[in-house]
Amino acid sequence: MTVAEYVGQWLEGLPATGLRPSTVDGYRRNMDYLLPVLGGRRLNAITALDLDALYAQLLVSGRRRKPFGPLSKRSVFYPLRDPLSDAVKKGIIARNVAGAASPPSARSTKPSEAQWWTPEELRQFLTLTRDEPYGPLFRLAAMTGMRRGEVCGLRWPDVDLDAARVEVRQQLNVVRSPGAADSGLVFSERTKTDHGRRNIDLDPPRSQS
C-alpha cells in the first residue's frame, strides 16, 4: 500500500470518528502538501530521513498555491504523525517513524501572542458598526465571548429575546478543501469544546438617546 492509498482511506474515515468538519478539512489540506512528495512511496518504506527531507522542502517551497513560497512552521509540524499512528494501531506498519523525525520544534510552531483592543477601541468599533448589516453580530460576539462559528451558527429558535438568552447548539464551519463533497459552509452540532453547548444571558438593551 502506498502512502497516498492509505492516507486516502484514512481521510475518508475521519468524519465517522466525530471530528468537526473544519478539523477534517485541516487534515485534508495538510495532505495536499505531503502527497505530491511522498504519496507514491510504500507506506512501510517511509523513514525518518524521508520526513526530515520533506520538512526541509516544505519550509523552503511548500506552498502549492499563490503566493508560492515556504509553508509556516506550524503547517509543517508533524504532517504524517496521526495517519502513521493509526496505521500502527491497525497493525499495517510496525512503528511510527514520525516519532524519530525532526520537525520544527513545538515551541517554534506556537502562534504569536494574541493582541486585543482596549475597551475604548472596542466601544468605537461597535458604535461605528452599529447600523451596519453585521453590527448585531459584532456586538453579540464582543459582549458574550462567543466564537465566530457559534455566532454565525445561531438560529432564531436558539434566541429568546423575552428571556434575554441565547442557546449555543451548533456552529458554522468553513471547509476549504477543493473538490471535497462537504466543501463550503457546513453547520455542525459539534462545538469546539465539550462544554461548547451552553446558555448565555444577554445584557438588557440600552437607550440609544
C-alpha positions as CSV (number, residue, x, y, z in Angstrom):
1,M,0.0,0.0,0.0
2,T,1.3,3.4,-0.9
3,V,1.2,6.5,1.3
4,A,-1.4,8.1,-0.9
5,E,-3.6,5.0,-0.8
6,Y,-3.5,4.7,2.9
7,V,-3.9,8.4,3.6
8,G,-6.9,8.5,1.2
9,Q,-8.6,5.7,3.2
10,W,-7.7,7.4,6.5
11,L,-9.2,10.7,5.4
12,E,-12.4,9.1,4.2
13,G,-12.9,7.5,7.7
14,L,-12.3,10.7,9.7
15,P,-15.9,12.1,9.6
16,A,-17.1,8.8,11.2
17,T,-14.8,9.5,14.2
18,G,-16.9,12.5,15.2
19,L,-14.3,15.2,14.3
20,R,-15.6,18.6,13.4
21,P,-15.8,19.3,9.6
22,S,-13.2,22.1,9.9
23,T,-10.8,19.7,11.6
24,V,-11.2,17.1,8.9
25,D,-10.7,19.9,6.3
26,G,-7.4,20.8,8.0
27,Y,-6.1,17.3,7.7
28,R,-7.1,17.2,4.0
29,R,-5.3,20.5,3.2
30,N,-2.2,19.4,5.1
31,M,-2.1,16.2,3.0
32,D,-2.2,18.4,-0.2
33,Y,1.4,19.4,0.7
34,L,2.6,15.9,1.6
35,L,1.2,13.6,-1.1
36,P,2.9,15.2,-4.1
37,V,6.3,14.4,-2.4
38,L,5.7,11.1,-0.6
39,G,2.4,9.8,-2.0
40,G,3.9,7.3,-4.3
41,R,6.2,5.7,-1.7
42,R,5.3,2.4,0.0
43,L,3.8,3.1,3.4
44,N,6.1,0.6,5.2
45,A,9.2,2.0,3.5
46,I,8.9,5.6,4.7
47,T,11.8,6.5,7.0
48,A,12.5,9.3,9.5
49,L,15.0,10.7,7.0
50,D,12.3,10.9,4.3
51,L,10.2,13.0,6.7
52,D,13.2,15.2,7.6
53,A,13.7,15.9,3.9
54,L,10.0,16.6,3.5
55,Y,10.0,19.1,6.4
56,A,13.0,20.9,4.9
57,Q,11.4,21.1,1.5
58,L,8.1,22.5,2.8
59,L,9.9,25.2,4.8
60,V,11.6,26.4,1.6
61,S,9.0,26.0,-1.2
62,G,6.0,24.0,0.2
63,R,3.2,26.4,-0.7
64,R,1.4,25.0,-3.8
65,R,-1.0,27.9,-4.3
66,K,-0.3,31.6,-4.9
67,P,1.6,33.3,-3.4
68,F,4.1,30.5,-3.8
69,G,6.8,30.1,-1.2
70,P,7.6,28.4,2.2
71,L,5.0,27.0,4.5
72,S,4.8,28.2,8.0
73,K,6.4,26.0,10.7
74,R,3.0,25.4,12.2
75,S,1.8,23.9,8.9
76,V,4.8,21.7,8.6
77,F,4.7,20.3,12.2
78,Y,4.1,16.5,12.1
79,P,2.0,16.2,8.9
80,L,2.1,12.4,8.9
81,R,2.1,11.7,12.6
82,D,-1.6,11.0,13.0
83,P,-2.2,8.8,10.0
84,L,1.0,6.8,10.7
85,S,-0.1,6.3,14.3
86,D,-3.4,5.0,13.1
87,A,-1.6,2.6,10.7
88,V,0.4,1.2,13.7
89,K,-2.7,0.8,15.7
90,K,-4.3,-1.2,12.9
91,G,-1.2,-3.4,12.5
92,I,-0.4,-2.2,9.0
93,I,3.1,-1.0,9.9
94,A,5.3,-1.8,12.8
95,R,6.3,1.7,14.1
96,N,5.5,5.3,13.6
97,V,8.7,6.8,12.1
98,A,7.3,10.3,12.6
99,G,8.4,10.0,16.2
100,A,12.0,9.6,15.1
101,A,11.9,12.5,12.7
102,S,12.9,16.1,13.4
103,P,10.1,18.5,12.5
104,P,10.1,22.2,13.6
105,S,10.0,22.2,17.4
106,A,6.7,22.5,19.2
107,R,7.9,25.8,20.8
108,S,8.6,27.3,17.4
109,T,5.2,26.4,16.0
110,K,3.2,28.3,18.7
111,P,1.2,31.2,17.3
112,S,2.3,34.8,18.1
113,E,0.9,36.3,21.3
114,A,-2.7,37.5,20.9
115,Q,-3.4,41.2,20.9
116,W,-6.7,42.8,21.7
117,W,-8.4,46.1,21.6
118,T,-8.8,48.4,24.6
119,P,-12.3,49.0,25.9
120,E,-12.3,52.4,24.2
121,E,-11.3,50.9,20.9
122,L,-14.0,48.3,21.1
123,R,-16.6,50.9,22.0
124,Q,-15.6,53.0,19.0
125,F,-15.8,49.9,16.7
126,L,-19.3,48.9,18.0
127,T,-20.5,52.5,17.7
128,L,-19.3,52.8,14.1
129,T,-20.7,49.4,13.0
130,R,-24.0,49.6,15.0
131,D,-26.1,50.3,11.9
132,E,-24.1,48.0,9.6
133,P,-25.6,44.6,8.5
134,Y,-23.2,42.8,10.7
135,G,-23.4,45.2,13.5
136,P,-25.6,42.9,15.7
137,L,-23.2,40.0,15.1
138,F,-20.2,42.1,16.1
139,R,-21.9,43.2,19.3
140,L,-23.0,39.7,20.2
141,A,-19.5,38.3,19.8
142,A,-18.0,41.2,21.8
143,M,-20.4,41.1,24.6
144,T,-20.7,37.3,25.1
145,G,-17.3,35.9,24.1
146,M,-19.0,33.6,21.6
147,R,-16.7,32.2,18.9
148,R,-17.2,33.3,15.3
149,G,-18.6,29.9,14.2
150,E,-21.0,29.9,17.1
151,V,-22.4,33.4,16.4
152,C,-22.8,32.5,12.7
153,G,-24.5,29.3,13.6
154,L,-27.2,30.8,15.7
155,R,-30.8,30.2,14.5
156,W,-34.0,32.1,15.7
157,P,-35.1,29.0,17.7
158,D,-31.8,29.4,19.7
159,V,-32.6,33.0,20.6
160,D,-35.1,34.0,23.4
161,L,-35.3,37.8,23.4
162,D,-38.0,37.8,26.1
163,A,-35.8,35.9,28.5
164,A,-32.7,37.7,27.2
165,R,-30.9,34.5,26.5
166,V,-29.2,32.6,23.6
167,E,-28.5,28.9,23.5
168,V,-25.4,27.7,21.7
169,R,-26.3,24.4,20.0
170,Q,-24.3,24.4,16.7
171,Q,-21.6,26.3,14.8
172,L,-20.9,27.2,11.2
173,N,-17.6,25.8,9.8
174,V,-15.8,26.7,6.6
175,V,-14.5,23.7,4.7
176,R,-11.9,24.9,2.1
177,S,-10.7,21.7,0.5
178,P,-11.3,22.0,-3.3
179,G,-13.4,19.1,-4.6
180,A,-14.4,17.8,-1.2
181,A,-18.0,16.7,-1.0
182,D,-18.6,18.9,2.0
183,S,-16.7,21.9,0.7
184,G,-18.2,25.3,1.6
185,L,-20.2,26.3,4.6
186,V,-21.2,23.4,6.9
187,F,-23.3,23.6,10.0
188,S,-22.2,21.2,12.8
189,E,-23.8,20.4,16.1
190,R,-20.3,19.6,17.4
191,T,-18.9,22.7,19.1
192,K,-15.2,23.4,19.6
193,T,-15.1,22.1,23.2
194,D,-17.1,19.6,25.2
195,H,-18.7,22.5,27.1
196,G,-19.5,24.4,24.0
197,R,-23.3,23.8,24.2
198,R,-24.4,26.3,26.7
199,N,-26.9,29.1,27.5
200,I,-25.7,32.7,27.6
201,D,-27.6,35.5,29.3
202,L,-27.8,38.8,27.3
203,D,-27.4,42.3,28.7
204,P,-30.6,44.4,28.7
205,P,-30.9,46.8,25.8
206,R,-29.6,50.3,26.5
207,S,-31.2,53.5,25.5
208,Q,-29.9,55.0,22.2
209,S,-30.5,58.6,23.3
